[in-house]
Amino acid sequence: MKTYMHTNRVVMTGKAWEIIAMLRQYQQRFFYVTDWMESFSEPLPKERETDYL
């Protein structure tokens, strides 16, 4: 399963049960999809920046 974050949308690819399971996980932390998307726009701490390179 893959999740692509764009500035104004989220694209999730994978099997239907994988997407539903992922959305249920995010539902526990975020009430709206916009809240979830805003959390990705926050800058990463310096020690975590290298984890994504």
Secondary structure, DSSP 4 states (H G I P E B T S, - for coil): -EEEE-SS-EEEES-HHHHHHHHHHHHHH-SSHHHHHHHHHSPPPHHHHGGG-
